[in-house]
């Protein structure tokens, strides 16, 4: 079973994806007012990356964040499916991203 476990590391917060006890992905982000910014995303599986992003945005939303952003070079298809858009920095409204449909069928690849 895959679990998403939050952590805090000084000014950074993050989410770790675990399959049993094995770490299979991780992301880190900052929270500043109504904004969260992904600063790293490390995962080789696109669907797990989407789960990490959703879990991280939910964590941030529970701390009053409303807008999520990520630099284009850190982004991947998972973030595009969640509705992130923009040029150099992609953004999404967290409630809309979390309400987007599940993509577990791999139909969007």
Secondary structure by P-SEA (a helix, b strand, c coil): cbbbbbbbcccccbbbbbccccccccccccccccbbbbcccccccaaaaaaaaaaaaaaaaaacccbbbbccccccaaaaaaccccccbbbbcaaaaaacccccccccc
